[in-house]
Amino acid sequence: MSRLITLAALLLCCLGVISFSTSAYAGMEAFKDGTAIKGYGQIAAIDSQLVIPKGMQFKVAFDMSKAAKPNEVNRNLNTLARFINMHEAVGVKAENIQLAMVVHGASVADLANDSFYQSQHSSNKELTNANKALVSQLVKYGVKIYICGQSAAYYGLDKDALLPGVDMALSAMTAHAILAQQGYSLNPF
């Protein structure tokens, strides 16, 4: 009998932990659109204990090498939108947010016009580049986007096929080195 009571108590305890842990998980419902980059980069309100110093200047470089699935937005580009939206939501001014994205490998197609994008996805010639609208907003915000010239040469991407506001660099390595010299930190995500 005491063994049964012990098992019952253990079961109730486990159920309590499971119940507690699932109630702490808010899920995707917690994420809402931001105000700076509309329709992208959804964010959750956080009671952060890491204080962002007043007047903080964010100069952050990101790296993108993995292409999105056809007809999908590249999650690395969406990360830029999320960075902007979440920092503006907590009071960081737009002029204090300077971001750059260095693009290389197969992901160069995600920053190209529809014609080149379609050529990289031979199974469907009616695809349009799902990244165009987001890239347009990011460029308008002031995000610098650099394509690795070496990757572009490998994939046959000419600078004339790049989306408006996207620039060609000699290489991704060169772009990262220059951005580091300009004071950009490299975001590991």
N, C-alpha and C positions, 0 to 999 in steps of 0.2 A: 504494500500500500504506500509506504513512504517513497518507494522508487517511482511509483505512478505520480505522486504529488511532485516529486523532483522533476520528472519529465514534463509535467504540465506547467510547472513554474518556468522551466527552461523554454518551453514553447511560447508561453506568453511573453517572456522577456524578448525572445527573438522576433516575435510579431511586433512588439513595441518598437524595437530597433528598426525593423523594416518599415513600419508605419512612419516613424520619425524621419528616417532617411528619405523616403519618397515625398514626404510633405515639404522637405527642404529643397527639393528639386523643382524649379519653376518651369523649366522647359522653354520651348520656343515662344510661348505666349508672352514671356518677359521681354522679348526683343521687338523694338518698334523702329519705324523709320526715323532717321535724323533729319535735321533741317538744312544742312549744307549741301549734301549730295543726295538728292531725292530719288527714292526707289531702290537704293542700294545701301549696303553697309549698315544693316539694322543693328541697333545697340540696346543694351539693357541698362537701367539705372542702377548704380552701384554706390553703396555707402563705403567709399574707399578710405583706408587709413593712411595711405601714402599721399601726402599733400603735394599738389602741383604748385611749385613756387609761383608767386605772382610775377607776371611778365616772362614766364618761362618761354624760351625759344626752342621749338622743336625743329631740328634739321635731321631728317631720318631718310635713309636709303633702304629700299626693299629690293629683293631679287626674285625673279620669276623665270623658271626654266621648263615647267610642266604645262603643256597645252590643255585647255579645257576640252571637254567632250564637245562634239559638234552641236551647235545650236545652244550652247550653255555659256554663261558668263564665267570668265576665269576667276576662280576664288581668290587669287592673289591680287587682282585688280579690285575686287570687292573689299579686300582687307584695307586697301588705301582709303576707300570710302568710309569704312568703319572707323579707321583711325581719325579721320577728319571729323566725322559726325560725333564720335564720343568725346573728343576733346573740345569741340565747340559747345557741346551740350553742358559741359562743366565750366564754361566761361573762358576758355582759351580763345584769344582773338585770331581770326583768319590770318592776319599778317605775321603771327607768331608760329604758323604751321607751314613748314617748307618740306615737301616730300619729293622723293625721286624714286623711280622704278627702273631697274636695269633688267632688260628682257633678253634672254638667250635660249638656245636650243629650239625645240619644236614649238615653243610658245610664241615665237615671232609671228606666226600666222594669226594669232589673236589680236595683233596690232596692225593688221593689213586690211586693205580694201576687200570688198566682196569677191572680186575676180580672183585675187590671189588666195583668199580664204577657201573658196570653192575648189581651187586647184589642189589644195592640200587635203581635201576631203572628197576624193574622186567618186565616192558612192552616191553623192547627192549634189548635183550641179545647181540646185535651186536654193541652197543654203545661203543665208546672209550672216555676216559676222555679228553675233549677239553681243559683242563687247563694244560696238561703236558708240552707243548712247552713253555708256558709263565713261569710256575714254574721253568723249567730248566734254562731259561734266568735269572730269578730273583735270583736263587740260585748261578748261575755263577757270578752274579754281587756282591754277598755277602749278600743278604737279608736273615735274619734269619726267619725261619718259624717254629712255634711251634703248635703242635696239643694238644688240651686238652685231657689228658689221661682219664678223667672221661667221656667225650663225646665219645671217642674212645671205651671205655668199653661198654657204653650203646648201641652203634651201632655195636659192634662186630668187630671193626677195630684193627687188630694187627699191631705192628710197622713194621713188615716185608712187609706189604702191602702199606706202605707209599711211595710216590714218592721219588726218590733220592734227598737227601739234606734236607728233611723235618724231624724234630725231634719231639719226643713225650715228653710232659711235664706232671708232676703230674696232673696239672689242668690249665685251662685258668687263674684262679685267681692267681695261683702261678707264672705262666709265666709273667703276668702283674706286679706283685709285684717285681719280680727279675729285670725285665726290668726297672721299675721305679727307683730301687736302683742303677742301672747301668747308670742312667742319661737319659733314654729315656722319651720323652714327649708322651702323648697319643693323637693321632689325633682323633678328634671327628667325622670324616667322615668315 
